[in-house]
Amino acid sequence: MKENAASRVVFILLLFLSVSLLNGQSPPEKPKLVKCRSPGKETFTCWWEPGADGGLPTNYTLTYHKEGETLIHECPDYKTGGPNSCYFSKKHTSIWKMYVITVNAINQMGISSSDPLYVDVTYIVEPEPPANLTLELKHPEDRKPYLWIKWSPPTMTDVKSGWFIIQYEIRLKPEKATDWETHFTPKQTQLKIFNLYPGQKYLVQIRCKPDHGYWSEWSPESSIQIPNDFPVKDTSMWIFVAILSAVICLIMVWAVALKGYSMVTCILPPVPGPKIKGFDVHLLEKGKSEELLRALESQDFPPTSDCEDLLMEFIEVDDCEDQQLMPRPSKEHTEQGVKPMHLDLDSDSGRGSCDSPSLLSEKCDEPQAHPSKFHTPEGPEKLENPETNLTCLQAPQSTSGEGKIPYFLANGPKSSTWPFPQPPSLYSPRYSYHNIADVCELALGMAGTTATSLDQTDQHALKASKTIETGREGKATKQRESEGCSSKPDQDTVWPRPQDKTPLISAKPLEYVEIHKVSQDGVLALFPKQNEKFGAPEASKEYSKVSRVTDSNILVLVPDPQAQNLTLLEEPAKKAPPALP
Amino acid sequence: MKGSLESGSRLLLLLVVSNLLLCQGVVSTPVCPNGPGNCQVSLRDLFDRAVMVSHYIHDLSSEMFNEFDKRYAQGKGFITMALNSCHTSSLPTPEDKEQAQQTHHEVLMSLILGLLRSWNDPLYHLVTEVRGMKGAPDAILSRAIEIEEENKRLLEGMEMIFGQVIPGAKETEPYPVWSGLPSLQTKDEDARYSAFYNLLHCLRRDSSKIDTYLKLLNCRIIYNNNC
């Protein structure tokens, strides 16, 4: 009995099936869930794809359950999302919870369920494109013109509370162009575009993206026409500037080419080198010292041609250290021996010359200080005394009428200012001495030698004397010396000096010479007094250092410690006539 | 005239007071409640920094999860096992915007701190175990190392923020403890990969929570709900 019933049911079912098969009907095919998207992290929508319906009207249902729950729910809204969709409203949306969603296709023949889709709303965020895209051309005065693009956040996104963080991307291009110009803005809802081509129609699009999620679709194109007269001041201004500068450059190049050197000298005048008035470099180079000296002479010098007059002056010889005569870069002098003379001339104010000519000029105005002050090795202080005793070198006074015998004191070196060590034998360190302020040619010879002694190096003196010996150079130096000796020390103040100076120590015993004559060349011919031998007066080739002048008419000479100088002195001396007034 | 002026000013005062009373939920925090001496970094800067770090951690976590999924989890159905597998699910975290907005910032902050603290240990073991995983791509390992570091940094920053926003409160609430180490070390490869999958899945989720809550708090506290 039962068997009969069972077999009957099966038979009927099979009949049914075959009938439906014959009709072409079947249960629906499995639908497929396509995607789920949340526009604002508050709601989401899922879409599915239906399969074949099996020839029968098919209904689709969506069922889901949440992570941690067992209850199965059905889709709350099939309409809002369009066909084959399910919309989950705020009420039904939970974040950070897995939804297991299934779509079922039901028709008369059967039910087919899709594969479940595991959805977490956090990871399916895709916003709508931004809304209210507006384009506006602006050109404010005195500023560059621009295109002002404005928009607002997409719908359904809560940006204000910070629940939804959004970023934007704008792209634009002229209508005919192929490449888009893109701009990315992290937050703001406006953008200014500069450098637009006038006369073009621009297309603008915008899209957005949440902090974690998918980019939205591009908004529909917005277009704007840039008017033809849209000022693009910037570029035209720069073009104008470029052309102007090019023109200026051309002019300058042309001018330089034409004028060349004269322009350069106009702009950058050559730096004048040091010059001595009346001193001709070229003459010196040629070696024509006579002419050179004559040239020097011709500058306003006190008349020195008339060297019959003996000038008697007190000259305090300051044993300036070699520095004084040390290599001051003098362009004109190539010979060593010349140098000291020259330097001496420049710094001729004796004491002042030791340190600097400027000092001298300052000190010239000072009242005369105590003359008996000893010169200490400190340079500047030393200056004062001798300076005061000097009348200004720069203001030569004519002493032609007076006979002055230059009085030289050999003094020790000024150790402070000059690095060259002084030969102790030669000089007493305590004396300062001056160059001869105003010495006529008489003194010149002495001055030449004295200058060398002033130099305070044996070497220099030696060299100087050597050069003097050679003759021409000596003359030159002497001439220079005379030049330097243009100013005259104050006789009055000068005179008491030697007495005031206490230890007038010289290394060697003083030898006295008599002035034989003063030649035209300004050479002082001397006879050493102590020397018994009196020979014929020689030419002005004998030189010795003047130690001091005594009794206003006796020149005290000190033989040069160098052997050669000594030999000079030991040569047959000539009898010098008494000092001429 | 005078009377109306007086009443007007009274009304204004009333309005102001009522506003203050009504605005309890929104806290406009003084920058340095403990006094200027205690503040070295402004709250705004702290929040900026914290938001940057939390955003970064979530990015790294997502990338790491996607890498792992692509390489080891295709067609394995690990996702089914990952449901309800997070050790931090016991924390009462808000599940949507409304809930989050109604949660007081103190609660939100302590939730963030709890999450950060509870991940210290798992991250450490994650790095160790990923290193031991055969053929582990550098993309996963390097990210794991980076996340571990950044997590510590964020925890420090959050503690500072907490100290400034809620001065005096000592945050010592217990946090969920992770006990999934044995499953990471199991011999069964599938079971092991499944455990890794779970861990990475939970890490991605919790980093998203922290990031969202922080951004909410930032807008609420610093920008006064006007981001």
Interface residues (C-beta under 8 A of the other chain):
Chain A: K41 E42 E67 G68 K90 T93 S94 I95 W96 K97 M98 V100 Y118 D120 T122 Y123 D158 V159 K160 S161 G162 W163 I165 D211 H212
Chain B: H55 H58 D59 S62 I79 A82 L83 N84 S89 T93 E95 D96 K97 E98 A100 Q101 R205 S208 K209 D211 T212 K215 L216 L217 N218 C219 R220 Y223 N225 N226 C227
